[in-house]
Amino acid sequence: GTADIGVTGLAVMGSNLARNFARHGYTVAVHNRSYGKTEKLVAEHGDDGTFVPSESVEDFVASLSKPRVAVIMVKAGAGTDAVIDQLAEHMEPGDIIVDAGNAHFPDTIRRENALREKGLHFVGSGVSGGEEGALNGPSIMPGGTRESYDRLGPMLEDISAKVDGVPCCTYIGPDGAGHFVKMVHNGIEYADMQLIAEAYDLLRHGLGASAAEIGDIFEEWNAGDLESFLIEISAEVLKHTDPQTGKAFVDIILDRAEQKGTGRWTVQNALDLGVPVTGIAEATFARALSGSVPQREAARGTLPAHAGKWDVTDRDAFIEDVRLALYASKVVAYSQGFDQITAASEENGWGIDRGAMARIWRGGCIIRARFLNRITEAYERTPELPLLLADEFFTDVMDKGVTAWRSIVSQAALNGVPTPVFASSLSYYDGIRAERLPAALIQGQRDFFGAHTYQRVDAEGTFHTLWSADRSEEKQA
Ligand code: NDP
């Protein structure tokens, strides 16, 4: 075969990815379970470059130059396993199968193991940026072997988004590392979206501002530290008017946030690792709360509020306080996400370069933002940084913002406005910086009811107090 790379699964994501490769001068083998989509791609977009269409998997594999590289872009789950089996049947040792769909990383680890036994390279790759990104430059997070990246990497870097000429694609680490990092990216996205929504709600309640006015405020914010794709599109959504009713578009949308599951995966994994990702968790639960229809109905108008009435005297100062609180909460959410990446990388021996991670998220993906440069710089300054928040740039952000943050969270509480991520991020912040935590009492309780033992601040070893006897202390062996 002569094709440089193949793409199988030609729904919207796959065909855009294939077109992106073709536009970069690669000869692209294309295949889809039902041939219609293949024909359609070639008929409508043949002038993007050179496509080699195949009706059967066998012909598709045969059309690829060796070592072969086939990218799977099908519905995640059973479909992916089916396609992997079909490809593997016709491939030879040294060939590379890339799953660019949204697989859950434990599935990727399993698939990589199975294919390694056959001498095939399996690359689980996160791809972020939706349809638009797939066509014009996504952020790409490929896992798998280093060896496979030598062959595959240059092509992926070529088609990825670029920021300051630097590709938004880098080798992430073995087996599930790529899909893992994509999962945490999506978790962070949940937190970021919820934070922006809370900022909007605070401005609405605090100022009585209209959606469009808040859209203008966000547009201004987008010229500063908070510059990001999510702030930019939030401004656009808020300024949009519903053509049918003439009302603010955001006011005619049902207030129930849906989810496809990557936030949930992130939180489940964080619980397994024991990493506090309160921002992502609260954001995921906030979506669940919004969808708790019978509970909301039972509570609405029933639960007493005894809330104050918001009285903002200095409009500009209030807006700036919300901005600072948003920025501080956002830093916490990212710092937590990077803690999760650190923990998983250690547990799985992935050796993930955290600074590089922030670098490839600067473009192409949904959380792309100016602020990610700061994260890259922090890990460049201190590669072993134990806590992103503790980097000098971010301590300075906290120094400038924490007073406003306390003010906003307390005002929101007094006035009955929910701020799950603003408030929990502040609690996390105060917890992580605390001299001493009440965790000491938890240990006392655990030792009392379950003889779970404790350690002392003034002596080595593990101890238990004989609570139901004379309350003397025993040192454990
Ligand atoms: P879909 O997830 O809707 O999947 C449709 C494609 O999967 C079709 O090509 C279909 O073939 C194929 N397919 C489904 N089941 C099988 C099977 N058993 N055997 C062979 N082929 C099968 O397509 P999308 O383009 O929306 O998404 C593709 C992947 O990309 C998914 O994993 C999705 O999660 C991910 N994605 C990523 C996004 C991102 O931003 N990174 C955004 C959207 C999706 P047929 O035409 O024959 O039915």
Boltz pocket constraint, residues with backbone or C-beta under 6 A from the ligand:
constraints:
  - pocket:
      binder: B
      contacts: [[A, 9], [A, 10], [A, 11], [A, 12], [A, 13], [A, 14], [A, 32], [A, 33], [A, 34], [A, 37], [A, 73], [A, 74], [A, 75], [A, 76], [A, 78], [A, 79], [A, 80], [A, 82], [A, 83], [A, 100], [A, 101], [A, 102], [A, 103], [A, 127], [A, 128], [A, 129], [A, 130], [A, 131]]
      max_distance: 6.0
